[in-house]
Amino acid sequence: MLLLGLGSCTAIKPLVCTFTYPVDNMRERLAAPRSDDDPEDLPTIPLLVTAPIIIPVRFISEALVGLVGELASGLVNDLNVITGNFWSAPRNLTKPFKTNAQR
């Protein structure tokens, strides 16, 4: 029963990362250093018209990437738990392409 609880990464990890992966990516992009382009050069009207479309589409596409990545790494995490080769069962729960394997 304990292994079943610890090894539920295939079920839990994709659900967690569907929401955390896009949020983490957007947070990293907002914290990125500014480029040489002046933001005042951006056209205001096209930006205001396309932003409500682009932002949700970007969120959904990154959520799908997080879901698929977590399905693969969640399966590997479960195998690590079954074989005893894991550092911590919930380690890297929000990182879609990292596993819980021992170093």
C-alpha positions in Angstrom: 0.0 0.0 0.0 2.9 2.3 0.8 4.5 1.7 -2.6 1.1 2.4 -4.3 1.0 5.8 -2.5 4.6 6.6 -3.2 4.4 5.4 -6.7 1.4 7.5 -7.8 3.6 9.8 -9.9 2.0 8.7 -13.1 -1.4 9.8 -11.9 -0.4 12.9 -9.9 2.6 14.4 -11.7 0.7 15.1 -15.0 -2.1 16.8 -13.2 0.3 19.0 -11.2 2.5 19.9 -14.1 -0.4 20.8 -16.4 -0.8 23.9 -14.4 2.7 24.5 -12.9 4.7 24.2 -16.1 3.0 27.0 -18.0 3.1 29.3 -14.9 6.8 28.6 -14.3 7.6 29.3 -18.0 5.7 32.6 -18.0 7.3 33.6 -14.7 10.8 32.9 -16.1 10.0 34.9 -19.3 8.8 37.9 -17.3 12.0 37.8 -15.2 14.2 37.6 -18.3 16.5 40.6 -18.9 15.2 43.2 -21.3 16.4 43.1 -24.8 17.6 46.1 -26.8 14.2 46.6 -28.3 12.3 49.5 -26.9 8.9 48.5 -25.7 7.5 51.9 -26.8 8.2 50.7 -30.4 5.5 48.0 -30.1 2.2 48.8 -31.9 -0.4 49.3 -29.2 -3.6 48.4 -31.0 -2.4 45.1 -32.6 -0.9 44.1 -29.2 -4.1 44.7 -27.3 -6.1 42.8 -29.9 -3.9 39.8 -30.1 -2.8 39.4 -26.4 -6.2 38.0 -25.3 -5.8 35.3 -27.9 -2.1 34.6 -27.7 -1.8 34.3 -23.9 -4.5 31.6 -23.5 -3.3 29.7 -26.5 0.3 29.8 -25.2 -0.9 28.6 -21.8 -2.8 25.7 -23.3 0.1 24.6 -25.5 2.6 24.7 -22.6 0.1 22.8 -20.4 0.0 20.1 -23.1 3.8 20.0 -23.2 3.8 19.7 -19.4 1.2 17.0 -19.4 3.0 14.8 -22.0 6.4 15.4 -20.3 5.0 14.4 -16.9 3.4 11.3 -18.3 6.8 10.0 -19.4 8.7 11.1 -16.4 5.9 10.0 -14.0 6.2 6.5 -15.4 10.0 6.6 -14.8 9.4 7.9 -11.3 7.0 5.0 -10.6 9.6 2.5 -11.8 12.2 4.2 -9.6 10.0 3.8 -6.6 9.2 0.2 -7.4 12.9 -0.7 -7.8 14.0 1.4 -4.8 16.1 3.8 -6.8 14.5 7.0 -5.8 15.8 10.0 -3.8 12.4 11.2 -2.7 9.0 10.2 -4.1 7.7 13.8 -4.6 11.0 15.2 -5.8 10.7 17.2 -9.0 6.9 17.0 -8.8 6.5 20.2 -10.8 9.3 19.7 -13.3 8.0 17.7 -16.3 11.3 16.4 -17.6 13.1 15.5 -14.3 12.8 12.3 -12.3 13.2 11.3 -8.7 16.1 9.0 -9.3 19.0 8.8 -6.9 22.2 10.6 -7.9 
